[in-house]
């Protein structure tokens, strides 16, 4: 019997994670996205506020575990740019006997990433803000490895 899958995306802002997620959802994966929660608490407007982030993270974990109990395939629409960010998902995969797959998106230039983000800026922020976010993420970027606990890694 095949184990259910959790797909963890790895890519900076504007790399195409949400676009790829839609393809997985059309194949009956459940999308878990903290950005979706941020839209929800803003009643359709994107709200990023540090005082809400602990609740958003707890909600994400709760939803992942509840869907895992029901054995649904999941895709995590987050940046996943380093081991620290990926570790909680890998731990949940192991706990619930899920096949854990990383999908690393192509690394694109800051200019292209910010241009894409400005076309869908989550309702907030300036070009300068998104350039700083890209730079911060790029500094912390580490490609996924099997040693982290992945069963498979796909590079796009």
N, C-alpha and C positions, 0 to 999 in steps of 0.2 A: 504494500500500500504506500502510495506517495505521501510524503509529509507535506503539510501546507507550507507556503513560502512567505517570507517577509523580505521585501526588496528595500534596501536602504540606498537612497540616492546620494551621490557625492558630486558636488559642483558648487561653484561660487554663484553669486547673484547673476541672473540673466543668462545662465548657461543652458536653459531649456528644461529644467526639472519639472515644472508644472505642465509644460506641453507634453513631455514624456509620460507623466502621471496619467493624463487623460487616456492614453493608449492602454495603459494597464487597467484603468477603471473599465474601459470598454471590454476587457477580457475578464471581468468579474472580480477584480481586486478592489479592496476597500482602501480608500485614500485617507491617511492620517496626516494632517497639516496644522501646525500651530498657527500659521497665517489664517487658516479658515476660522479658527477660534477667535482670532483678533478681529476678523470681520464680524463674527457673530456678536461679540460683546459690544461692538459699535453699531449694531443694527444696520449692517451693510456698509458702514464706513470703517476703514482700517484704523485700529487703535493699537499703537505700540506704546506701552507705558510700563516701566520697570516694576511698578507696584503690583501689576497684574501677572507678571511672568511666572511666579511660583505656582499660582493657581492654574495657569495655562499648561505648565509642565506636568502638574499632577493630573489634570484632565486628560492630557495626551496619554500618559502612562495608563490611566484607568481604561480609556477607550481601547488602547492596544490590547491590554490584557483581556478585556471582555470579548473583543472580537477573536482573540486567540483561543479563548475557552470554547468558542463556537467553531473553531478550525477554519476561519476565513483566510484567504490569501490577502496580504497587506502590502501596501506601498507607502513608504514614509517620504513625504514631500518636504524635505528639509535640506539644508546645505550639507550636512554630514562631512565637513571638511577636514576633520582630524579624528584620531582615535578616541579622544575624550568625548566628542559629540556622538560618535557611533556606538560606544561601549554600552549604554543603557539598552539600546535596541538589540544588540548581540546577546546581552544577558537575558533579555526576555525571550529571544528566539531559543536559546538553550533551555531555559526553564520550561518552555511549552513545547519543546521538541519540534521546532520549525526549521525548515531549510532556510539558511540566512545568506542572502545574495547581495553583493554590492554592485551597483551600476555607477561607474565613474563617467561623467559626461566630459566632453572635450573642454579643455581649458581655453577660454577665449580672452581676447584683449579687454583691458579695462574700458576702453572706448566703446567697444561693441556691447559689453555687458551693461554699462551705464545707459547707453542708448536704448537697449531693450527694456531696462528698468524704467526709464522715463516714459516709455510707451505704456507701461502698466505699473506706475510707481506706488501701488498700494495706497493711493490717495494722499501720500505725505512725502515730504522731503524734496530737497533741491538736488540738482545735479552734483553739487559739491558734497552733499551728505552721502549720496550713493557712491561717489568716487572714494570717499573715506571708508565706507563699509566694504567695498570691493578690496581696497588695499589692506584693511584689517584682516579680512578673510584670507586673502592671498598670502599674507605673512604667516598665517597659522596652518596653511594647507599641507596636508600629508596624504598621499595616495593610500588607498586601502590595501591591506595585505591579508593573505590567508591566515597568517599567524595571529591576527586579531580575533579570529573565530569565524570568519566567513567560510561557507561551503563552496562558494564560487564568486568570481569577480568578473564582470563584463566591463570592458572599456569601450566607450563610444567615441 
